[in-house]
Amino acid sequence: MPAWRRYDGGFYTSAADELRDAVNREAPLLILSGGYGLLHPQEAIGDYNKIMRLSDWPAGLLEGLLIGEARRRNVSSIVAFVAGSSDYAKLVRRTSWEQAEVNAFLVTIEDAGKGASGKVPRRLGQAFSCFWQGQLADRYPEGTTVELLG
């Protein structure tokens, strides 16, 4: 099954329509995966359940793949939607975007309160939907923050 359809967590269910649209338009999307590393949305993957742990990957491998994809796709900016304290966020933060002359933005959710493990992915999916639809910041879910990296 294609990676973008395999995942069924809060992010993917909240952003389902916009993800489908982005994939159909062949937007330069990438998925960070605990089991596969870096995926193209249409890449077929098996069923698994593994959280991203940077210690599972050789130092510099995933960062190099991210930079390589940015260069290959000739993008000048990237926007990552991830939980702020996760290894996904650590990976995006420690990637040398400035070396690739790429502006990098990290979108996270702050102060989600009780039930954050469910609220954060759903709100990140909602934030992606707002981003994809070109909505103004006041339409983004509560607690959305955008960090410029590099």
Buried (B, 14 or more C-beta within 10 A) or exposed (E): EBBBBBBEEBBBEBBBEBBEBBBEEEEBBBBBBBBBBBBBBEBEBEEEEEEBEBEEBEEEEBBBBBBEBBEEEEEEEBBBBBBBEBBBBBBBBBBBBEEBEBBBBBBBBEEBEEEBEEBBBBBBBBBBBBBBEEEEEEBBBEBBEEBEBE
